[in-house]
Amino acid sequence: MADEYSLSVCDDVPHDVVLTAPGTRMLEVAQVVRRLTGLSLWRSKALAVQVSAVILDGVPQEDAEAAVTALREAGAQAEVREQPKPDRRP
């Protein structure tokens, strides 16, 4: 219920940052993931190795685009995905 209320009140739909390919500079990508998520370097590297890993979940569009830019500068392939709107049927 709270999610539906926040979506109806807020103009910005939450977005996800998805890492689609880590690239060849794995350590640099893991460091960016660490900076974005606050995870340890070991967990960040494990997350960066996974294909189609959601790095950030439910963030504003501006933050998601900044995170994707940082990941791409580190050599990874990443994208912003808009979260689907909840079904509001009674």
Backbone as CSV, one residue per row, in Angstrom:
resi,resn,N_x,N_y,N_z,CA_x,CA_y,CA_z,C_x,C_y,C_z
1,MET,0.815,-1.187,0.000,0.000,0.000,0.000,0.868,1.263,0.000
2,ALA,1.951,1.240,0.766,2.831,2.406,0.834,3.503,2.660,-0.506
3,ASP,3.850,1.574,-1.230,4.472,1.741,-2.540,3.520,2.399,-3.518
4,GLU,2.264,2.003,-3.488,1.274,2.594,-4.384,1.079,4.073,-4.068
5,TYR,1.057,4.397,-2.766,0.889,5.785,-2.368,2.078,6.629,-2.823
6,SER,3.290,6.113,-2.642,4.463,6.887,-3.028,4.521,7.074,-4.531
7,LEU,4.089,6.094,-5.304,4.084,6.250,-6.752,3.032,7.240,-7.206
8,SER,1.897,7.291,-6.508,0.869,8.233,-6.917,1.209,9.657,-6.495
9,VAL,2.008,9.820,-5.430,2.378,11.144,-4.951,3.599,11.668,-5.691
10,CYS,4.570,10.824,-5.948,5.811,11.232,-6.595,5.649,11.242,-8.106
11,ASP,6.306,12.189,-8.748,6.284,12.244,-10.202,7.281,11.271,-10.814
12,ASP,8.361,10.996,-10.105,9.435,10.173,-10.642,9.159,8.704,-10.355
13,VAL,9.127,7.903,-11.395,8.956,6.458,-11.251,10.309,5.872,-10.883
14,PRO,10.375,4.936,-9.920,11.661,4.353,-9.543,12.312,3.613,-10.707
15,HIS,13.625,3.633,-10.707,14.410,2.979,-11.754,15.399,2.007,-11.124
16,ASP,15.798,1.026,-11.900,16.824,0.072,-11.498,18.058,0.290,-12.362
17,VAL,19.219,0.058,-11.778,20.467,0.076,-12.528,20.890,-1.375,-12.683
18,VAL,20.984,-1.825,-13.936,21.283,-3.223,-14.227,22.629,-3.306,-14.931
19,LEU,23.519,-4.126,-14.387,24.817,-4.386,-14.998,24.635,-5.544,-15.970
20,THR,24.803,-5.273,-17.263,24.566,-6.304,-18.276,25.834,-7.046,-18.669
21,ALA,26.999,-6.426,-18.537,28.280,-7.086,-18.823,29.373,-6.347,-18.059
22,PRO,30.230,-7.075,-17.333,31.241,-6.405,-16.523,32.417,-5.841,-17.304
23,GLY,32.645,-6.293,-18.515,33.779,-5.785,-19.281,35.079,-6.435,-18.854
24,THR,36.182,-5.893,-19.315,37.490,-6.497,-19.052,38.178,-5.927,-17.823
25,ARG,37.790,-4.750,-17.384,38.426,-4.119,-16.221,37.602,-4.421,-14.966
26,MET,37.635,-5.691,-14.553,36.781,-6.180,-13.473,37.003,-5.450,-12.155
27,LEU,38.244,-5.187,-11.802,38.520,-4.536,-10.527,37.950,-3.123,-10.488
28,GLU,38.084,-2.384,-11.570,37.534,-1.026,-11.617,36.015,-1.046,-11.523
29,VAL,35.387,-1.999,-12.187,33.923,-2.124,-12.125,33.498,-2.497,-10.704
30,ALA,34.218,-3.420,-10.080,33.900,-3.816,-8.705,34.045,-2.640,-7.748
31,GLN,35.028,-1.786,-7.970,35.201,-0.607,-7.117,34.053,0.381,-7.294
32,VAL,33.561,0.538,-8.516,32.413,1.412,-8.743,31.172,0.826,-8.083
33,VAL,30.976,-0.479,-8.217,29.840,-1.145,-7.564,29.933,-0.964,-6.059
34,ARG,31.133,-1.083,-5.529,31.337,-0.880,-4.092,30.958,0.535,-3.674
35,ARG,31.385,1.507,-4.453,31.078,2.899,-4.128,29.568,3.170,-4.209
36,LEU,28.895,2.553,-5.173,27.466,2.782,-5.352,26.613,2.083,-4.304
37,THR,27.027,0.875,-3.905,26.189,0.065,-3.032,26.601,0.080,-1.573
38,GLY,27.880,0.353,-1.308,28.360,0.295,0.068,28.728,-1.118,0.510
39,LEU,28.727,-2.073,-0.412,29.116,-3.445,-0.100,30.627,-3.547,0.022
40,SER,31.083,-4.664,0.572,32.525,-4.908,0.632,33.045,-5.138,-0.781
41,LEU,34.348,-5.030,-0.948,34.947,-5.233,-2.265,34.720,-6.659,-2.754
42,TRP,34.796,-7.622,-1.850,34.582,-9.018,-2.217,33.162,-9.223,-2.735
43,ARG,32.159,-8.705,-2.021,30.763,-8.852,-2.457,30.495,-8.041,-3.723
44,SER,31.139,-6.903,-3.854,30.971,-6.092,-5.058,31.510,-6.819,-6.277
45,LYS,32.647,-7.494,-6.115,33.209,-8.253,-7.223,32.298,-9.422,-7.583
46,ALA,31.748,-10.102,-6.579,30.829,-11.215,-6.827,29.575,-10.725,-7.547
47,LEU,29.090,-9.560,-7.192,27.915,-8.991,-7.851,28.237,-8.557,-9.272
48,ALA,29.425,-8.010,-9.473,29.815,-7.540,-10.803,30.021,-8.686,-11.785
49,VAL,30.348,-9.865,-11.295,30.568,-11.015,-12.167,29.250,-11.575,-12.694
50,GLN,28.178,-11.408,-11.935,26.877,-11.924,-12.353,26.383,-11.161,-13.574
51,VAL,25.779,-11.896,-14.483,25.225,-11.265,-15.678,23.804,-10.807,-15.370
52,SER,23.480,-9.620,-15.794,22.185,-8.978,-15.519,21.941,-8.834,-14.021
53,ALA,22.902,-8.276,-13.328,22.784,-8.052,-11.893,22.192,-6.674,-11.645
54,VAL,21.205,-6.594,-10.764,20.623,-5.312,-10.378,21.538,-4.702,-9.324
55,ILE,22.167,-3.585,-9.687,23.110,-2.925,-8.788,22.374,-2.002,-7.823
56,LEU,21.470,-1.199,-8.347,20.656,-0.312,-7.521,19.194,-0.565,-7.859
57,ASP,18.341,-0.530,-6.845,16.939,-0.855,-7.017,16.073,0.295,-6.503
58,GLY,15.194,0.800,-7.349,14.233,1.808,-6.925,14.820,3.180,-6.649
59,VAL,15.729,3.631,-7.476,16.343,4.944,-7.286,15.749,5.942,-8.283
60,PRO,15.845,7.235,-8.002,15.371,8.232,-8.970,16.157,8.161,-10.277
61,GLN,15.558,8.665,-11.341,16.163,8.571,-12.671,17.527,9.247,-12.735
62,GLU,17.681,10.403,-12.117,18.966,11.115,-12.149,20.079,10.289,-11.500
63,ASP,19.779,9.674,-10.348,20.771,8.845,-9.668,21.099,7.605,-10.493
64,ALA,20.090,7.024,-11.109,20.303,5.837,-11.934,21.186,6.165,-13.134
65,GLU,20.941,7.290,-13.780,21.749,7.669,-14.942,23.192,7.974,-14.544
66,ALA,23.380,8.584,-13.382,24.739,8.858,-12.903,25.475,7.551,-12.594
67,ALA,24.774,6.579,-12.024,25.393,5.287,-11.723,25.769,4.548,-13.001
68,VAL,24.894,4.593,-13.999,25.193,3.939,-15.279,26.395,4.597,-15.934
69,THR,26.483,5.897,-15.874,27.634,6.608,-16.437,28.925,6.184,-15.750
70,ALA,28.898,6.075,-14.428,30.091,5.657,-13.677,30.492,4.227,-14.049
71,LEU,29.523,3.351,-14.196,29.829,1.963,-14.563,30.395,1.884,-15.981
72,ARG,29.837,2.664,-16.884,30.329,2.654,-18.263,31.742,3.228,-18.349
73,GLU,32.047,4.242,-17.561,33.397,4.809,-17.549,34.417,3.800,-17.026
74,ALA,33.959,2.870,-16.178,34.845,1.835,-15.656,34.998,0.671,-16.634
75,GLY,34.244,0.690,-17.729,34.384,-0.351,-18.744,33.257,-1.365,-18.791
76,ALA,32.245,-1.187,-17.961,31.128,-2.134,-17.931,30.023,-1.682,-18.873
77,GLN,29.116,-2.602,-19.144,27.902,-2.262,-19.868,26.763,-2.286,-18.859
78,ALA,26.021,-1.188,-18.781,24.934,-1.083,-17.817,23.794,-0.302,-18.443
79,GLU,22.613,-0.448,-17.862,21.444,0.260,-18.379,20.499,0.619,-17.243
80,VAL,19.654,1.596,-17.524,18.619,2.018,-16.590,17.316,1.371,-17.038
81,ARG,16.635,0.750,-16.094,15.336,0.155,-16.395,14.292,0.761,-15.476
82,GLU,13.196,1.168,-16.073,12.095,1.720,-15.293,11.340,0.575,-14.643
83,GLN,11.047,0.719,-13.345,10.280,-0.315,-12.665,8.840,-0.292,-13.160
84,PRO,8.225,-1.448,-13.281,6.829,-1.467,-13.723,5.925,-0.857,-12.661
85,LYS,4.885,-0.215,-13.130,3.930,0.377,-12.211,3.086,-0.739,-11.582
86,PRO,2.723,-0.583,-10.304,1.927,-1.626,-9.659,0.522,-1.680,-10.253
87,ASP,-0.039,-2.855,-10.234,-1.400,-3.056,-10.721,-2.379,-2.459,-9.710
88,ARG,-3.193,-1.537,-10.144,-4.093,-0.824,-9.208,-5.528,-1.312,-9.297
89,ARG,-5.723,-2.510,-9.757,-7.093,-3.045,-9.794,-7.541,-3.404,-8.400
90,PRO,-8.822,-3.188,-8.100,-9.344,-3.525,-6.755,-9.408,-4.992,-6.487
